[in-house]
Amino acid sequence: MAIHKVSKAVARSSVSQTEDVGFFQRFAMVFESLFIVLITAALMWSTRFFDITEFVMNLSSSQPHWQLGNIITLVSISALGSLVLLIRYSLHLRKKMKLQFVAEEEIKRLAFFDSLTNLPNKELCQDRIEQALARAARNNTSIAVLFIGIDDFKAVNDQQGHVGGDKLLKQIAKRLSGQLRSGDTLARITGVEFIIILETISPKDNINMFADKILLKLTKCYRIAMQEVYITGNIGVALYPSDGEYGKELIQHADTAMCFAKEKGRNRLAFFSKELQEQVNIKKKIAEQLRGAMERDELVLHYQPIIATHSNEIIAVEALLRWNNELLGDLAPDVFIPIAEEIGIITKIGDWVLAQACLQNKTWQQQGYPCIVMTINMSVMQLAISNYARTVSTSLTETSLEPQYLELEFTENTLMKDAKQSIVQLRELSALGVSIALDDFGTGYSSIKHLAKFKLNKLKIDGSFIKHIPESAGDIIATRAIIALAKQLKLHVTAEGVETANQCEFMMTNNVDSMQGYHFSRPVAAKAFEQLLQSPSWQSN
């Protein structure tokens, strides 16, 4: 790497010097050569008017005292002059060749090395892999390609600026380089993605140990501009020859494994496999079909009632998205919603859900059913939209639904993705008069400090706490603690996932305000929900 830094400095120095010198100095050798040629041409042209041979003979006869030594001296002086001229030309040529060599090296560096970290770039990495594959094929050995993705880098750029981000990348490159063996290759192929090529490494246990060291190094504290910075990463691994025989194929498979590891959490390692490839292919098919789902009218809303604990009456309803595709069949929301977020169409789907749910609630009111609150699940991407309150206001206006009959649900992780922005957005939404609920409470990482600032109206206890009540003493303690916290914050408490009479009795005893779950009803279509509004099945039990 030091060689490339020096060549870069020399090349820049030569460029700056070229810019400083004048025109005649820059082409001095050209002008000197032209001058010599002109002198020679003038001498040759003068032979037409003067007999140069006779002139030389007369000159020599007029100098009777010239001896052999004088002639040798004159010849020596001429030879010395010619020698000096040759030396000058050779030095000039050598300098030009050196500058050209440095320039070529700089061009190679720019073409094959990352300008920030001085690591091999994607093109050189591809070449190194092909060379490693050729050696492995001759020696009957294996190769491991590790695809490393860095998380949380955007937050560092936002806080420290691009200068701080560049410093972080340099430190990351240095740490990764320190873990390499002789003969291994580390390359930076995109902004926050690196590749390591490990040759002659066979057991997966060794790769696991190596990857664990990499992740451990990556997660240690960085110091940028006198501040502590922490990041996480994920690693995907593809092996030659089991996972591919070509360089591009191995990189693609390692990338696929890295994305799979990222979906499972932070600081994870995943090995590519045929089963993993099948999951990726299925995901691609889902994404392809999902893009046209709205145009084909494949999306529909189902509705699940929310019951007042002490009156057993329906006081609210949650709108739940369902998708039935001709090729894929019925798909659960937890399967296609993350894909919709990933391919960037969740906001379009979310706007459709908002409009349809508001329209349906207003339709039930016009049909004479009791006024209830319509609850809608929101995505993190919807919350990231600037002035999303305007979209909600537009839906309420177009459907003539009063805002007190609309409730927006956000998960803890959704709100904590950007807590400051969430606080601003929730205040704008709350100003419209709609209700704000915190869904799946207890499964994320929100803090009490933020709960007080989020302008919440309702807290929904996640069904995972309810599932083992009353058998699990730990879940009973946790649920009671959540209820006590919500009461202190003056929030309406809804228990999700209530499936048994014992669970229902526990919620009544512990002053939960409302319940939702299969004990009362599964999510049903709009017509079936109207039947529940007319004669709730649980009240007859």
N, C-alpha and C positions, 0 to 999 in steps of 0.2 A: 504493500500500500504506500510505503514511503516513496518508492520510485515514481508512482503516479503523481504524488503531491509535488515532487521536485520537477517533473516534466511539465506539470501544469504551471508551476511558477516560472519556469524557463520560457515556456511558450508565451505566457502573458507578458513577460519582460521583453521578449523579442518583438512582440506586437507593439508594445508601447514605444520601443526604440524606433521602430519603423515609422510610427506616426510622428515622432519628434524631428527626424532628419529632413533636410530639404530635398527637392526634386533632383538636383544635379548630384548631390551626395548619394542618394538612393541608387542612381544608375551610373556611378562613377566608372565602373569597369566597362560599361558599354561605350561611354564617351571616349575612354582611353583607347579602346580597341578601334573605334572609328577613326581616332586621330592617327594611330599607327597606319591604318589602311590608307588614309588620305595621303600621308607622307609618302608611302610606298608608291601610290598611284601617281603622285606629283613627280616623283623621281623618274618613273617609267615614262611619263608624258614628256618630260624635259629632254629625253634622248632624241626627240624629233628635231630639236634646235641645237643641241650641243653634242659634240662627240665625246662622250664620257670616257671612252677608252683612251683616246688621245690626251684628254685632260689629266687623267691619272698618270699616264706615262710621262707627260711633261712635268707634272708635279714631282714624280719620283726622281726624274733626271736633274731637276733643279735642286735636289737635296742630295748632293754627292756624299755628304758626311753620314747619311743614314746607314746604319749597319744592321746586321741580322737581329741584334738585340732590340733595336728600335721597332722593327717589324713585329717581332714577338710581343713587345709591349703593347703595340696598337691592337694586335689580334687578341691579346689577353684582356685588354680593357673592353673590347667589343664582346668577347665571350662572357666577361663578368656582368656586363649590362644585360646580355641575354639571359644569364642565369638569374639575376635579380628579378627580371621580368617574369621568368618561369616560376620562381618561388612565390612571387606576389600572386600570380594566377592560381597556383596550387593552394595557397593559404585561403584565398578567396573562395575557391571551389570547395575546400574542406569546410569552411564556415557555412556556406550555402547548404552543403549536404547535412551538416549537423542540425541546422535550423529546420531543414525538411524532415529529418528523422524525428526531431522533437515534435514537429507539427503533426506528423503521422501518428506518433504515439498518443498525442493529445486527442486526435480524431478517434483513435481506437478506444481511448479511455472514455470519451463521451459516448461512443457507440455501445460499449460493452460493460461500463461500470456506472453505478449510481453516483450522481454528482454530490449527493449529500453525505452518504455514509462510506463511499469508496468501495462498496461491496459489488460483486458481479450483479448485473441486472438480469432481466428475464431472458434476453437473447443469449447472453453468455451462459446463464444457468442451463438453458436448453442444450447448448453445445457441450457443457460439462456432463450433463446427464447422458447424452449420446455416447460420449467417450467412455463414461463409466459403464454403460450398458455393453459396449464392445468388449471391454476388459472382462466384465462379468461373464459374458458369453464364452470367451476363450478359456477362462479359468474355472467355469462352472461354479461361480459364487453368486451371492444375492446382494441386492441393493435395497436400501430403505430411503424413501422420499418423505420428508416431514414437511407438511404445510402448516405454517404458524400464523394464526390470525390474532391481532391485538385488539382488545376491547377498550372502551372508555377513552379512546384517543380524542374524540370530538370534544369531550368535556375539558380535556387538557388544552386543546386549541382555543376553546372559548375563554378559559380562565387565564392562560398564559400568552395567548396570541401565537402567531405562526412561528415566531422566533423561539418561544418556549417549546412548541411542538417539535421543531427541528432539533433542538437540544435533546429532547426526550428520545427521538429516533436514533440519534447518534449514540446515546447511552445504551439503548436497547441493542443496537448492532454490536457495540463493544462487549456487552455481557454475553450475547449469543456466540460471538467469535471466541470468547474465552472458554467455551465448553466444547469446542471442536477438537477432534483428533487430527493428526497429520494425515493429509490426503482427503479430508472431508471438505465440503463446499458449503458456504453460506451465501445466499443471494437475497437481495431485496427486489421483489417483482412488482409490487404496487406500493401505495402509500403506507399501509399498515400490515402488509403481508410479506412473510419471509419464507424461504425454502432452505432446508438443510438436506444435503445428499450424503448419506452414510454408505460407504462401500465396505464390502466383506464383513457384514454384520448379519448374523443368522438368527439366534433365538429371539422370540418376541419379548422374553423377559429382559434381555439386554436393551432393547428399544424402549421398553416401559421404564426402565431405570434411567436411561438417557433423557427421555421425555419428561420424567418427573423432575430431574435436575434443571431442565430448561424452564419448566413452569415455576419452579421454586425461585430461580434467578429472576425471572420476569416479574414476579409479584413482590419482590423486595422493594423497599422504599427508594424512590428517586428524589433527588434534590434539584429543583428547577427554580432559578431566581429566588433562592433562599426559602423556598417553600417545599414541603413534602408532597410528593405525588405518588399515587398508587394506581396500578393498572392490572388487568387480568388478561389471560390469553387462552386459546384453545389450539390443539394440535391434531391434525389428521395424518394418518400414515398409510402409504401404499407401498407394497413390496414387489420387487422383481425376483422371479418371473411370475409369481402366483397372481398378481393383480394387474399385470400388463407387461407388454414387451417393448413399448415405445415410450420415449420421453414425455411427449405431450399427454399420452394416455395416463401415465403414472401421476403427472402433476394434476390432471383433472380428477383422478380418483382420490388423490390425497386431499384435494380441495373439497370434494364431496364428503369425505370423512370428517374434515374440519368443521364443515357446516353442520353436520350431524352432531358433533361434539358440542357445538355452540348452542344448539337447540336444547341440549340436556342440561345446560348450566354454564358456569364459569370454571376456568382452569381444568378443562376436561380433555381426555385423550380418547380418540376413536380410531380403530383400524378399519380400512376399507374391506368390504366383503360383498359377495353376490347378493346376500339378503339386504344389505344396505343400498346397493344399486337398485334393487327392486323397489325399495321404499322411495327412492329418489324418482324413479320412473312413474310410480303411482302419484307422487306429489305433482309431477309435471302434468300428468293427465288431468288431475283435479284442477290445477291452475288453468289449463287450456279450456276446460269446460266451464269453469267458474266465470271466466271473462264474458261469456255470452249468456249467463244464467238469467240475468234480468231481462234481456231482450227476448228470451224464450219463455218468460213468465214461469220460471221454475222455483222461484223463491216464494215462500208463504209464511205467514205468522201464525203461531199457535199461542194459546193463552192459558196461564196457570193462575188460579185464584189465590189471593192472600187473605187470610181469615182473621178477624178480630178475636183475640183469645177468649174474652169473657162473653161475647154475644154470639160467637160462631157465625157471624155474618160476613159476607164478602165486602171488604172495604177497598181493595185494590186488586190489580191484575198485572202480571208480568208478561210482556210480549216477548216471545222466544222465536228466533229465526229458524226455519227449517228449509232444507233443500233436497229436492228429489230430481235426479238427473237420469235421463233415459239410458245412458251408458253405464253410469256408476251406481245408480240406485239411490237409496236414502243415505245421506251422510250426516253425521253428528256435527253440531256447531263447533265443538272443540277440535274437529278435524279440519274443517274448511275455513273457519274464521282466522286462524293464524296465517293460513296461506293467502287469504284475501288481504291481510295486513301487509304481508311480504311483497305481493305483486302490486300493491298501491291502489286497490279498488275498494277498500273497506269504507272510506268516507262516502263514496257513491252509494254503496249498499246501506250504510248507516243513515244517510239522508232519506233513502227510500223507506227504511224501517220507521224512522221518525214520522214521516208524512202518513204512512199507512196506519200506524198505531193511533196517531191523533185523530185521523178520520174515522177509524173504527170506534173509538171511545165516544166521539161526538154522535155517531150513528146510533149507538146504544142509548145515549141520552135522548135522542129524538124519538126513539122507539118506546120511550117511557120507562126504561129500566133505571134503577137507582144510580145516582152519580157516584162513580168510583174513580180511583186514581189509576192512571195507566203508567206502568213502570217500564223503562227501556234501558237496556245495557249499552254502555258507551265504550268506544275504543280509545286507546291512547292516542291514535292518530287524529281522531276527531277533536280531542282536547287540545292537540297541538295547533289546530287551525286558529289563526288570528280572528278574534271577534266571532267565535262560533255562536255566541248568544244571538247574533243576527239571524242565523239559519234557524234556530229554535223559534225565535219570534215570528219569522216568516211562516213556518209550519203551523203555529198556533193561529195566526191571522187567517191563513188560507182555509183552515178547517173550522174556524170559529170556536175552537176549544179554549175554554178559560184556563189560564196557567196553573191554577191550584189543582187541576185534575191531570197534571203531568209530572212524573217523577223520573229523574235521570240517575242511573246507577253507575258508579265508578268503582273499580277494584282498588285496593291499596297500592298495588304495584303501578297501576295506571297513574294515580295521583302523585306517587313519589318519584316517577320518572323525571319530572322537573317540578319540584314542590313549589317554587316561586311562581312559575307560570300557572300552575294549577290553582293556586290561591287567587290569582287575578281572574282567571276564567270562571271559577266557581262563584266569585262575587258578582260577576256580570250576569251569570245564569240565575243566581239567586235573586238578583234585582228584578228579573222578569216576573217573579212570583212562583216559579216552579220549585218543586221539592228536590233536594239533593240527598242521595243515599250512598253510603259506603258499603259496597258489596263484598262478600267473602272475607269478612273481617277475621283476623287471626292467622291468615295464611301469608300475609305480606310482611312489610317491614316499616310500617308507618309509626310515627312517634306520637305521644300524647300532645306534645307541643304543636305538631301540625294538625292534629285532630281538632284542636280548639280554633285553628285559623281557617279551616276549610269551609266554614259556613254550612255544615251538614245539618240535615233534618232527621235522618234515619240511619241506623246502624244495623246491618244484617249479619247475624252470626252464621259462619260457614257451616255447611252440613256435616263436615268431617268431625266437628265437635259434638254434633247431635247424634251421630250414627250409633255410638256405643253407650248411650245413656238409656237406662240407669245402671248398666253393668260396669262401666268404667268409672272408678272414683276420680281418676285424673281428669277425665273429660267433664265430669260434674263440677269439679273445682274451677276448671278453666272457663266453663260456660257461665258460672255464677260470677266470676271475676269480670268477664266481658259485660254482663248485664249491669253489674254495679258501676263499672266505668261509664257505660252509656247513660245510666241514670244520673250520674254526677255531671255529665256534659249536657243533660237535659235533651237526650236524643230518643226518638221513637225506636224501639227494639223489635226486630223481626227475626224469628228463628227459621232458617232454611232447612230443608231435608227432614221434616217431621214425618215419620212413616208409621209410628205405632201409637196406640192409645196411651201407653206408659210415658212416651216422650211428650205427648200432648199434655198429659197431667202434670209432668215436671215443669213445662213452660208456664202453665197456669199458676202453679204454686210459686214460681219464682218471678212472677210479675212481668213476663214477656208480653209485649203489647199485641203482636200479631204473629201468625205462623203460616208456613207455606211448605207443601210437600205432598207425597203420594198418599198420605193418610187421608187427605181431603180430595185431591184430584191430580191426575197427570196433566201435562200441557195438552190442550185440545184445540180443535179448529173453532172458528168464530161461532158457527151454528151450534156446535156442541156446548160452547161456553154459555150461550143464551139459555140453554136448558138448565145449567147450573144456577144462573141468575134467577130463574123462575122457581126452581125447587132444588136447593142444595142437597145432595145425597147424604152428606155427613150429618145433617141435622136430624135425619130420620133414623140414624143408628142409635 
